[in-house]
Amino acid sequence: MPVSRATELPANGGGRWPSTGFRSVQWGEMEVGYTVTGAVDCTPAYQGLPDGLCPCPHYGYVFSGRLRAVYPGSDLPEEVAVAGDVYFFPAGHSLIYEEDSECLEFNPAAPLQMVMDHFEKMIAQGWTGDVVSGESAG
């Protein structure tokens, strides 16, 4: 059985996503990922994916920070996860890290692969992340 500290997960998905800084490893059908990021609105990076939204459900825990999931075009309410929260954000969302954040996630590997490959393309095209201002980004 694999065991790892979150901070020791392979950088950049073990080389699969060299530009992202996302620490992750695939165990079975799941991708275990560790994110440390500044405030960033991921919405622009989802453009080009189905409906311009993230197709991957995320299950996670917030060590520090604050992230918001919004569900454009649906009846689902916005959700906010803060330090100490566990969360489930279903597919069809956009993520906004409203402040410096540190999270551990468990994601189905196939849809996450699609998202991360797409992010690599967006980064190659010059996307660096839209820094969130001091106002609420919802």
N, C-alpha and C positions, 0 to 999 in steps of 0.2 A: 504494500500500500504506500503510495507517495505521501511524503510529509515535507513541508517547507515553511519557513517563516515568510510572511508576505513580502518583506523587504528583500528577500533573497530569491524571489521568483525571477526567471530569466528576463533580462532587459529586452525590450522591443519584441516581446513574444518569442524569445529565443532566436531573433534575427528575421522572423517572418515579416515584421513591420518596423523596419529600421528607423523610420522618421518619427514614430509616435511617442517614444519614451514609456509606453505602456508595459508594465511588468506582467507577464502572464505565461501560463503553461496549460496545455490541453491534457486533461486526465479523463480518459474514457470519452464520453460524449459531451463533457463539460469543459469550459475554459475557465480557469481560476485566474482572476486578474486583480492587480493592485494598482490603483491610480493615485498619483499625487499631482495635483494641478493647481494653477492659479485660477482666478475668476475667469470663466470663459463661457460664452454662449455657443453651443455646438450646432445650433439651428442651421447656419449657412453650410456647414459641412455635410448635412444630410441631403442637400440638393443633388439630384441625380439618382437617389434611391427611390424605391416605390413610394409614391405620395409625398416625397420630400421629408420622410420621417424615418426614425430608427426602427428597423424590422426585427430587432433582437430584444427579447425580454431580459430584464436584469434583476437579479436577486442579490442583495448586498447589505453591507454594514458600513456606517459612517464613523470613522475614528475621529475626524475633525472636519469642520467646515459646514457647508450648507449647499444642497443641490435641489433643484426644482425640476420636476417633470411636467410638461404640458402636453396635452393631447388634442392638437388642432383637428377640427372636423369631426369630433366625437362628443359624446355626452359625459365623458369621464372628467372629473374635476382635476384641477392642478393638484400636484402633491409636492410637499416639501419634506426632505429628510435632513436632519441635523445630527450633530455629534451624539453618538449613543443610540441612534435609530437603526433598525433593520428595515429594509424596504424591498418591495417588488414593484417594478415598473413594467407593465406589459408592453408588447410591441406596439408601434404606432405612436411613439412619443418623440419629443425633442427634449434634450437635457441641457440645463443651464446650471453651471457651477457658479453660485452667486458670490463665493469667496474662496480663498485658498482652501482646498479640500483634500482629504486622504480617505480613500474608500477601498474596501475589499469586495469583489464581486464574483458571483458564480453565474455563468452564462452558457446557454446552449452553444456548442462550438460552431456549428455550421452557420447560423445567422450572424454570430459575432465575426467570423472570418469574412463574411461579405461586407460588414460594416467597416472593419479595420482595413481591408483591401481598398475600399472606397476612400477612407480617410487618407491612405497613402497617396492615392491619385490626387486628392484635393490638396494635400501638402505639396506635392510635386508641382501643382499649378499655382502655388503661392499662398494658399490659405494658411494662416498662422494662428487662427483663433481670434474671435472677437472678444476683447476684454470687456467685462461687464462693468458698467459705471457704478457709482454708489447708490443709484436708485434700484428699486426692485425691477427685475427683468422678466416679468411674467406677462 
